[in-house]
């Protein structure tokens, strides 16, 4: 369970942070404190699937505990980079 955070990266002029998991739920303890200031996007990467699945979530829709149905809503929603 749990996962791994990476540092922020600029993508299309937006600050993105990546959170990956290999199994279990997306459990993020005190996640808001882990986001860098001005983070626009949190990219969840599910490494428990082949091929890996990507869930780009706007930072303002991000919660400390992302239930699977919340993350699933954002699957391959790369349009959030434009918004």
Secondary structure as GFF3:
##gff-version 3
##sequence-region A 1 83
A	DSSP	beta_strand	4	5	.	.	.	ID=ss1
A	DSSP	beta_strand	9	11	.	.	.	ID=ss2
A	DSSP	beta_strand	14	21	.	.	.	ID=ss3
A	DSSP	beta_strand	26	27	.	.	.	ID=ss4
A	DSSP	alpha_helix	31	34	.	.	.	ID=ss5
A	DSSP	beta_strand	41	46	.	.	.	ID=ss6
A	DSSP	beta_strand	53	58	.	.	.	ID=ss7
A	DSSP	three_ten_helix	59	61	.	.	.	ID=ss8
A	DSSP	beta_strand	65	66	.	.	.	ID=ss9
A	DSSP	alpha_helix	68	72	.	.	.	ID=ss10
A	DSSP	three_ten_helix	78	81	.	.	.	ID=ss11
###
